[in-house]
Amino acid sequence: MPAESNVGEPLRHTLGAPGCVYRNGQYLEQHPRWHAEHSAWKAAQVLTMIRRSRLQPRTVCEIGCGAGELLRCLQDSIGPSCRFHGFDISPQAIELCESRANTRLRYSLIENEAAIEDHFDLLVSVDVIEHVEDWIGHLRQLRPLATHKIFHVPLDLSVQTLLRTSGLVGRKKSHGHLHYFTKEVFLAMLADLGYQVRDVIYTKRALDIGSGFGQAVVNLARGVGFTIHPDLTVRTLGGFSLAVLAV
């Protein structure tokens, strides 16, 4: 799943709404690859969480699977007995998934989370929640769908994004983010919704996949700062995401 509308056109992000940019083709037009180029990196973060907690899922679903490449990457690394199912509200995204489907990996177009009837050992939601208009209701709907849940969210709120006029607005324009999180805010909301957090790690999004000269300069400070004081560096310089394992 994940855009800013053309000038004069209202942007409707409501999950499943006919005018939603993920359903009407607008997001595909702006992001033809649906960020598949970053899927291997995202899958590596999910695998880190799986291995840290020694999970052995036999069924895995992804909510907001996009082009489907993340699940394909996971299939290459998880045992042959595991089955995978990707869900998305975008017809265009599901079309991109078709070439990746196989006997243990399938994809389904859904209207909303309530359409998912199966229960899974592991649910994966990677860089999706910040795009969902009713993100609290979304999290509430996801909780009973799987025994374990792995969430990955960008930590857009930092001192440097707040100091720059275009900091958060830029995230909205380039990525369609509707919500902005800190580690503490996201974990507190999970607790309020009844989730029990089992593991939490920062992922080094900007350091691992960031590009551009300006990014490289800031990344020098991020790299040094993170080795000394991870929490302070994340809060001040940004460029990191949060991976959470919860039940």
Long-range contacts (C-beta under 8 A, 24 or more apart in sequence): 1-64, 1-66, 1-88, 1-89, 1-90, 1-93, 1-128, 1-131, 1-132, 2-27, 2-31, 2-35, 2-66, 2-127, 2-128, 2-131, 2-175, 2-176, 3-27, 3-30, 3-31, 3-175, 3-176, 4-172, 4-173, 4-174, 4-176, 13-131, 13-132, 13-133, 13-176, 13-178, 14-133, 14-134, 15-89, 15-112, 15-113, 15-132, 15-133, 15-134, 15-138, 16-89, 16-111, 16-112, 20-89, 21-176, 22-88, 22-89, 22-90, 22-92, 22-93, 22-131, 23-89, 23-90, 23-91, 25-92, 27-90, 27-92, 27-176, 28-90, 28-92, 28-93, 33-67, 34-66, 34-67, 34-93, 34-96, 35-66, 35-67, 35-127, 36-66, 36-67, 36-69, 36-96, 38-209, 39-67, 39-69, 39-70, 39-72, 39-73, 40-69, 40-73, 41-208, 41-209, 42-70, 42-126, 42-127, 42-152, 43-70, 43-73, 43-74, 43-77, 44-73, 45-126, 45-152, 45-203, 45-241, 45-243, 46-70, 46-74, 46-124, 46-126, 46-150, 46-152, 46-243, 47-74, 47-77, 47-78, 48-201, 48-243, 49-150, 49-199, 49-201, 49-243, 49-245, 50-78, 50-122, 50-150, 52-199, 52-201, 52-245, 53-148, 53-198, 53-199, 53-245, 55-121, 55-122, 55-148, 57-82, 57-120, 57-121, 57-122, 57-148, 58-82, 58-83, 58-121, 59-83, 59-84, 59-85, 59-118, 59-120, 59-121, 59-122, 60-84, 60-85, 60-120, 60-121, 60-122, 60-123, 60-124, 61-85, 61-86, 61-87, 61-116, 61-118, 61-120, 61-122, 61-123, 61-124, 61-145, 61-146, 62-86, 62-87, 62-123, 62-124, 62-125, 62-126, 63-87, 63-113, 63-123, 63-124, 63-125, 63-128, 63-142, 64-88, 64-89, 64-125, 64-126, 64-128, 64-131, 65-93, 65-97, 65-107, 66-90, 66-93, 66-96, 67-93, 67-96, 67-97, 67-100, 68-93, 68-96, 68-97, 68-100, 68-101, 68-105, 68-107, 69-100, 70-124, 70-126, 71-100, 71-105, 71-107, 71-124, 72-100, 72-105, 74-124, 75-102, 75-104, 75-105, 80-104, 85-118, 85-120, 87-116, 112-141, 113-138, 113-141, 113-142, 113-145, 114-141, 116-145, 118-145, 119-144, 119-145, 119-146, 119-147, 120-145, 120-146, 120-147, 121-146, 121-147, 121-148, 122-146, 122-147, 122-148, 122-149, 122-150, 123-148, 123-149, 123-150, 124-149, 124-150, 125-149, 125-150, 125-151, 125-152, 126-150, 126-151, 126-152, 127-152, 127-153, 127-154, 127-241, 129-153, 129-179, 130-154, 130-156, 130-177, 130-178, 130-179, 130-180, 130-181, 131-176, 131-177, 131-178, 132-178, 132-179, 133-178, 135-178, 135-179, 136-189, 136-193, 139-189, 139-190, 139-193, 139-195, 140-193, 143-193, 143-194, 143-195, 147-247, 148-198, 148-245, 148-246, 148-247, 149-195, 149-244, 149-245, 149-246, 149-247, 150-243, 150-244, 150-245, 150-246, 151-186, 151-190, 151-242, 151-243, 151-244, 151-246, 152-203, 152-241, 152-242, 152-243, 152-244, 153-181, 153-186, 153-241, 153-242, 153-244, 154-181, 154-205, 154-241, 154-242, 155-181, 155-182, 155-183, 155-202, 155-234, 155-238, 155-240, 155-241, 155-242, 156-180, 156-181, 156-238, 157-181, 157-182, 157-185, 157-238, 158-234, 158-235, 158-236, 158-237, 158-238, 158-239, 159-235, 159-236, 159-237, 159-238, 160-218, 160-236, 160-237, 160-238, 161-238, 181-242, 182-235, 183-231, 183-234, 183-242, 186-242, 186-244, 187-244, 190-244, 190-246, 195-246, 195-247, 196-246, 196-247, 197-244, 197-245, 197-246, 198-245, 198-246, 198-247, 199-244, 199-245, 200-242, 200-243, 200-244, 200-245, 201-242, 201-243, 202-226, 202-230, 202-234, 202-240, 202-241, 202-242, 202-243, 203-240, 203-241, 203-242, 203-243, 204-239, 204-240, 205-239, 205-240, 205-241, 206-238, 206-239, 206-240, 207-239, 210-239, 215-239
